Amino acid sequence: MTTASVTDLYPTRGAAEVTVPRQDPVVWGSPDTPGPIPVADLQAYDRDGFLAIDQLITPDEVEVYGRELERLVTDPEIRADGRSIVEPKSKEIRSVFEVHRISEVFAGLVRDPRVVGRARQILGSDVYVHQSRINVKPGFGASGFYWHSDFETWHAEDGLPHMRTVSVSIALTENYDTNGGLMIMPGSHRTFLGCAGATPEDNYKKSLQMQDAGTPSDEALTALAGEHGIRLFTGSAGSATWFDCNCMHGSGDNITPFPRSNVFIVFNSVENTAVEPFAAPVRRPEFIGARDFTPVR
């Protein structure tokens, strides 16, 4: 399907920054949609744009996934794979994409009812994996991710038409308030911020190391933070944060001795499959923005 046949509800990457009220639901499922999330928590997710869970996976499972992460980031073949992103300064692996295809261990996590069940409940349909990756923030200088809305990029560069996508970040190490944890502006998911400036070809090669195109202005971020505040997420290994695709979020550098690693899974509704990019000359590679819309089973 081309973008010409789909109305662009969220213009971005034009001559000027724009704000657009959200045109889509946050929770797409009905209150009686079966799933593991209590109604009160769904209401909080609808209001804030996120849901924090103290323990999604057990300590024994954390060990299993932690060993698999270590295996992947130390494998020379994985490092040489185009799906691995390295730190621009240290040249250490920062992220490995499409881990649900590279690793059967992480594929099993994607299919876990505690994980995919929550995604189906929020999005009100079957889901597929739009993106998966492991993120590694070793101590002493691992760089952060600047403020951004994932949907702005997924709409502009991957062609997702609607805000019917949810992410989960599952901690595989302790998330302190000092080691570069996730920050979200609560309620920011209700406003789409269309960024100024055209998308360069192959923008993903740069943006996965250091965001440039799709970056909000200081003025817009100041206004959003003034209205919504900023929440920093801490928690033990095995905790998880679910958050809406349009939440304004980011993370700081990790200059502590304490590493921070997580597995990150993006679920999209099978009723919101990608079309051609709305504001980019070409699609991003499929390991970043999936074109296989097979539901998770």
N, C-alpha and C positions, 0 to 999 in steps of 0.2 A: 504494500500500500504506500502511496506517495503522500507527502505532506499536503499536496494540493487538494486532496480529498478529505483532509482533516482540519477542522478549525483550530487555529493556534490561539489558545486561551491565555498563553503566558509568553508574550513577546520579550525577547532578550537579545543581547549582543548587538544592539542598535547604536545610534549616534549618542543617545543619552540614557542614563539610568532611569528606570521606571518602577513604580510599585503598583501591584495589581492585587485586589482582594482575592483570596482563595475561592476558586469556582467549584471545588470538588469536596465531597465529604472527607472526613478524617478516618472515622470508623465506618467501613462500608457494610459490615455485617449487621444484621438485626440483633436486638438484645437477646433473642432466643437462639442465635447461631451457636451451635455447640463448640466447645473449646475449653482450654485450661485457664483462661483469664476470667476472673470474677467480674461481674457487672460494674462494681464500683471502680475497679482498676481500669476497665475500658472507658469509663466516664472520665477518669483522670487523664488517660492517654488522649482522649478527644480534646480535653481542655489544654493540656500542657504540651502535647506532641511527643511524649516519651513515657516509658514505663521501666523502672528499675527493679530488678529481681535479685534478691540477696544471694540465692544459690539456685542456678539453673541446672548445673551439672555438679556431680559429686567430686570430692577430693580424689578418689581413685580415677575418675574419668579425666580430671584435670591432668593427672600424671600421664595418662595415655595420649591425650592430645598435645601435651607439652613435649613429649618424646617425639611425636610425629612432626611437630613444628621444627624441633631441633634437627631431625633427620633431613627435612626438606631444605632448611637454610644452610646446611653444611654439605649438601650434595653438589659436587662440581657440575653435574649435568643440569641440575635445576638452576644453578647460578648462571649457566650459559644460555638458559632458555629465555626467550623473549618475554615470558610471563613474569620474570623476576625483575624487580626495580631496586636499584642500589642507591645508597646515600651519595649525594654529589661530592661530599668531602671525604668521608671515611671509606667509601666504596664498599661498605658492608651492605648486605641485603636489607632493604627497608620493607618490601612487601613481595609476596608471591601470589599471583592471581590464579583464578580458576582451580583452586585447591580441591574443590569437590570433584573435579575430573582427574587431577593429578594423583590424588590420594583417596583410596577406598576408606581410610579411617575418617577423613573429613566428609566424604560422601555419606557415610553412615550418620554423622552428626546432622547433616542437612535433612535426612529422612526421619530423624528422631521426632516422635509426636510432640515432645515438649517444645520443639523448635518450630517445625513446619505447622503444627497445630495452632500455635499462636498467630502465625502469619495468615493462615486461612481465616481465622476468626476475625482478625482486624480488617482484612481485605475483602471478606465476604465472598470468596470464590476459591477455586483451585489456584495454585501458584506455581511459578517456575523460578529458577535462580537467574536473576539478571546479572549478578556479579558475586563472586566469592574471593576472599583473600585472607592471608595471614599477614598481620602487621607486627613488626619487630622494632622495639625502641630500646636498644641496649643503653646502659648508663653512659654518662660522660659525653653528652653532646649529640644524641640522636635528635634530628630536627622534627618539628611539629608539623601540623596541617593547619594552614591559615583559615580564617573564617570563610564559610561558604555554605550554600544550600546544595545538597546532592542533586535535587531535582532540577535545579537550574542547568547543571551540566548534563544530566541524563536527558533532559528535554532538548537542549540546544544541540548536543553532540551525538546522542544515541537515538533520539526520536521517540521518547516515551510521551504519549499525548497527555495523560492525566496523572494527577497525584494519587496513584493507587499502588504505592510501593512502600515497603517497610524494611528497615535494616535492623539487624541485631549484632551487637558487639559483645562477644563472650570473653571475659578476662581469663587468661591463662597464667597470669602473675598477679601479685597484689597491686591494686591501683591506689596509690597514696595521693595525697593532695599536692605532692611535690614532684612526681615523676612523669609529668606530661599527660595527665588524664584528659578524658573527653569533657568538653564544655558545651553546653546547649543554652540558648536563650529560650526559656519557657514561653510558649504562646507565639513564637515567631513563625511557626508553621502556618499561621492564618494569613500571612501576607507574602506574596511572591515578589521578590526583588529581581527585576530584570537588569542585568549588568550592561554597562556601556563597553563598546569596542568589538570589532569583528574577531571571529575565531580563526587563528592561523591554521593552515593545513598541518596535519600531524601534531596538533596541539597537545595531544595526550602524552607525547614523549617528554615534554617539558613539565606539564602540569602534574604528573604523578610524582615528580621530585619537588617541584616548587610551583604553586598555583599562581597563574597570572591572568589569563583570560577567564572570565567568570568570577572575578574577585570584586566584592562590594567596595564601595567607596568608604573612606573613614567617616564621612558625614552620615551615610546611611547606617553604618554599624553603630555609631554613637547614638543615633535616634532609636534604633532597635533595642540596644542595651539599656537605654534610658527608660524605655517603655516596659521592657520585659525582664530586665535583670539577666544574670548569668548563673547557671547552676553547674558546679563542678562535680563529676561523678567519681566517687571512691568506692572501694569494695575489695573483698578478698577474691582470690582465684576461684573461678566457678560462678561468679556473679555475672549478670548480663544487663545490658541496657537496650531496650527496643525503642526506636525512634522513627518518626515520620520522615518521609523523603524530603520535605521542605523545611525542616528545622534548620535554623542558622546555628552552625556548630563549628568547632575547631579544637585544636589541642596545642599545647606549648611544647617547647624543646624539653628534652629530658637531660638535665645536667647533673642529676643525682647519680650515685652508684647503683641505684636500684632499677633493674630492667623492667620494661612494661611490654607485654606481648598479648595479642588478642586474635581471635578468629572473627572475621566480619563477613556476614552473609546478607545479601540483598534479595528479597523476595518481591516479585512483581505479579500482579494479577494476570491470569491468562486472558482476561477480558480487556487488557491494557497493553497489548503487545506493541513492540516498537515499530515505527514507520521510518521514513527517511528523516535525517536530522532536521530540526527546525531552524538551526542557526549555525551550521557548520558546513564546509564544502564537501566533506566526506564522512562516512561513518567511522567511529572508532573500531579497533579490532574486536572480534567476537569474544576474546578472553576478558575484555573489559566491559563490554555491553553485549549480552547474549542475543543471538538470533535463533537459537533453538528454544522454542517455547513449550517444550514437553513438560507437562505437570510433574511435580515431585510426587512420587508414590512410595 
